[in-house]
Amino acid sequence: MILAIDWMVFIEKLVLIIAVVSGSLVIAMYSTYMERKVAAVLQDRRGPNRAGPFGILQPLADGLKLFFKEEIIPNFSSKFLFILGPCLAMLTAMMVGAVIPWGNKVNLFGRDISLQIADVNIGILYVFGVVSMGVYGIMIGGWASNNKFSLFGAMRAASQIISYELAMGLSLIALLMVTGTLSLKDMVGGQMDHWWNIFKQPLGFLIFLICAFAECNRTPFDLAEAENELVGGYHTEYSSMKLGFYLFAEYINMFLSSAVMVSLFFGGYDIPFVNDMHLAQNIGTNWAAILQGLCLFGKIVFFLFLFMWVRWTIPRFRYDQLMNLGWKILIPLALFNMVITGGLILLKQNHWHF
Amino acid sequence: MEVTEILFWFLSVLAIAAAAGVVLSKSPIYSVLCLIVVFFAISGHYVLMNAQFLAIVNIIVYAGAIMVLFLFVVMLMNLNADAEPPKNVYLKFAGVISGMCLMVVIISALAQSYDIKVPITKGSSIGLIKNLGNTLFTTYVIPFEISSVLFLSAIVGAVVIGKKDEQKANL
């Protein structure tokens, strides 16, 4: 035996990976539909309603259109990097899904299968690592386009993501002090049948939410693709499915960052007001897992809606406003939050005596 | 061969090949990208040693932040091969000599060092964040604090350099 691998675990994980990847792709596809519908409602229009009932087949039509468009690679661009850009954007967008606990566990064929691809003990740091990689897709794509406006868009995106990553990390340190773990599974476990972390870290959540908007390049932080200043931003030169990859990556990022936010602050797959342990004993592990998954999904859809709601309500920032918000407001606030949280934890350990 | 052994060789070859790519590639952009691959391979080695925290910090700090800034500068400066002025012959000569000196030092250091074989035991938890934190804040607390002072001074230095000269700004 050359490779001693537990094949059952291998198959289990493979199925889970395929499910998560295709699931996030389908959800990203239908978030484009949702975005157009939400925009239509907010602007008093009807939105897509031609393809299928209620326009439900619109994402398929859009996808087909993107596939059948001509692929154009600019003459003077580095071809390899030009193709690498959208691939990296897509890859890094998908990788976050690996550490998110999608449910507790299911019991199939007499085996307990955990609904998390990898329960690494540095879960949230892994998310940070992947997020910090996400900027490469945009930067490489923007540079390889060999176009000033693309380069400007890429530079804006890169500096924005680096700046907001700092505040994001600082806002999470306070949460980590409260939960005492880096593993997302343990964090969700700590919120099961207890107070959700949002009640312990409201300020931390607010900062994290703002930074998540910035990391996803969503309005009001979508300066990287400000069309009135930069033509189309970093993907000006892209066409066909390579453009589709960039647009898709944005929606996958939105979906997965919603999932991270739900897991960190809103109890993950915890069903509110219900004792999950009790429920699992009463109706069986599998049914409980399905209910928990639905619950998680509901929370994620709410956050997706929030992303869209904000996009169609608030105009985008000016670039200096964006930098001021990041460096002069969010980082000091996050530091303040960290100090207060640390002080309170010490006080609590000392039984509320100074 | 075990899986870990295959991974070890794969990562080692990847790291060395990418490191060669950093030096050999003509375009600075490709050099930076190769360097990122090197960091990833090294992080893979850390994971093999079950030092997950170190691995991910290596990725976040080096591949995620420092290399982004490198790429930033390289892209904005638009460095080309012909834009670089040809170097003085004496300078090249000095470069070769100092490089060789460094090589001699490294080789002699490696030859002198006794054979360190750290057994990588399965499930060793020495690199996990809990143990790392404990060691860092008990045994090595003074070096840790001193390095934090070093970082602080680096930050102050960066601010001083980055601060605009008011008289120049008025011109």
Boltz contact constraints between the chains, C-beta under 6 A:
constraints:
  - contact:
      token1: [A, 3]
      token2: [B, 3]
      max_distance: 6.0
  - contact:
      token1: [A, 122]
      token2: [B, 52]
      max_distance: 6.0
  - contact:
      token1: [A, 122]
      token2: [B, 53]
      max_distance: 6.0
  - contact:
      token1: [A, 122]
      token2: [B, 56]
      max_distance: 6.0
  - contact:
      token1: [A, 125]
      token2: [B, 56]
      max_distance: 6.0
  - contact:
      token1: [A, 126]
      token2: [B, 56]
      max_distance: 6.0
  - contact:
      token1: [A, 128]
      token2: [B, 60]
      max_distance: 6.0
  - contact:
      token1: [A, 129]
      token2: [B, 56]
      max_distance: 6.0
  - contact:
      token1: [A, 129]
      token2: [B, 59]
      max_distance: 6.0
  - contact:
      token1: [A, 129]
      token2: [B, 60]
      max_distance: 6.0
  - contact:
      token1: [A, 132]
      token2: [B, 60]
      max_distance: 6.0
  - contact:
      token1: [A, 132]
      token2: [B, 64]
      max_distance: 6.0
  - contact:
      token1: [A, 135]
      token2: [B, 68]
      max_distance: 6.0
  - contact:
      token1: [A, 139]
      token2: [B, 71]
      max_distance: 6.0
  - contact:
      token1: [A, 143]
      token2: [B, 75]
      max_distance: 6.0
  - contact:
      token1: [A, 158]
      token2: [B, 68]
      max_distance: 6.0
  - contact:
      token1: [A, 158]
      token2: [B, 72]
      max_distance: 6.0
